[in-house]
Amino acid sequence: MVKDGSRVRINLATSIVEVCSLEDTVEQLPELCKRIGFKLSKLSLALIKPNICGLYHPSISLLYGAVRFLLTGVRSVIIGETRSMVHDPEDQFRRLGILNLVKNFGENVVALDLSNDEWMKVKVPNPHVLREIELPKKVLEADLLVNIPRAGTHSTTLLTCASKNLFGLLPQKHKYSIYHPLGIDKVVADIAQTVRPHLNIVDVGNRVIIGSDILTVDIVACKFIDLDPLKIEHLRLIAHDRGEKLEKIKNSIQVVTLK
C-alpha cells in the first residue's frame, strides 16, 4: 500500500490518516496533526498513554516530539502507564529513558504510575462482557488523551495497536489473568466505548501513523505488519458498536502520495 520513502495521506470514510517517516513526524508533528483536522487548544492537562509495559515500546524520540508539541497549548502533561504482569511503570520509565525525557521539560511534565491513582468506575454503554470498568482518575480528568502505541502482532488479539493500548489503562497489575477468560477482544471493544483518545500516534518502525480515530489507524497499521484487519475481532466489534461494517471501512481506503 505504501512504498518506502513515500509520504501519504490515507482518506477513509471515517477520518484522515497521515503516514510519515519517524524523523519527519518528530519535526513536523504540529503540521501533520493540522492535516488530519486535530487542533490543539489551550488546555490544562494532557495525558499521554504510551505502551511501555507491554511487548512493544514506542520510540522515545516520538514521545519527545509529542510532549514538545503538546506544551505549545497545554499547561501540564502526564506520561502515564499502569502496571502489567511483566513490568512496573517506574522501572520502565527509568530503563527506557523517559525520566531523562521528562527532566528536559521541567515541572510541567511528569511520568506517573497510573495504578497508584484513585480508581473510578465507569459504565459501558453497550457492554459485550463488562457492565463497567475501573479507570485511573487522571484518565477521566485529562482534557486531552494522546495514545502512543507501537504496532505489532499479538498471540491473543493478533494485533496490538491503538485500540489494544487502551487495555493498558486498566489499573490492575494482573489485568491479563483477570480479563483474559472473558475474551480480550470483547474487553478491548468495551473499553473503546468508554475511552476515546483525541489523537493517536502509532510507531510502526521507521514510519508513524497519525489519526484521530483508533479504528482507522488500526486498520492502516495492519497494512504495515501483514495482518488482515477483517480477521481482528476487536476491530470488527468496535466497528459494529458504531453501527458500521469493518469491510466497508477497509474498502474505503484511498492513498494520496504527498511531496
Secondary structure as UniProt FT lines:
FT   TURN            4..5
FT   STRAND          7..11
FT   STRAND          16..21
FT   HELIX           22..35
FT   TURN            36..37
FT   STRAND          43..50
FT   HELIX           60..70
FT   TURN            71..73
FT   STRAND          74..81
FT   HELIX           89..95
FT   TURN            96..97
FT   HELIX           98..103
FT   TURN            104..105
FT   HELIX           106..108
FT   STRAND          109..113
FT   HELIX           114..116
FT   STRAND          119..123
FT   STRAND          132..136
FT   HELIX           137..141
FT   STRAND          144..148
FT   STRAND          152..154
FT   TURN            155..157
FT   STRAND          158..160
FT   HELIX           162..165
FT   HELIX           166..169
FT   TURN            173..174
FT   HELIX           175..179
FT   HELIX           180..182
FT   HELIX           184..194
FT   STRAND          199..203
FT   STRAND          207..211
FT   HELIX           214..224
FT   TURN            225..226
FT   HELIX           229..231
FT   HELIX           233..241
FT   TURN            242..243
FT   HELIX           246..251
FT   STRAND          254..258
//
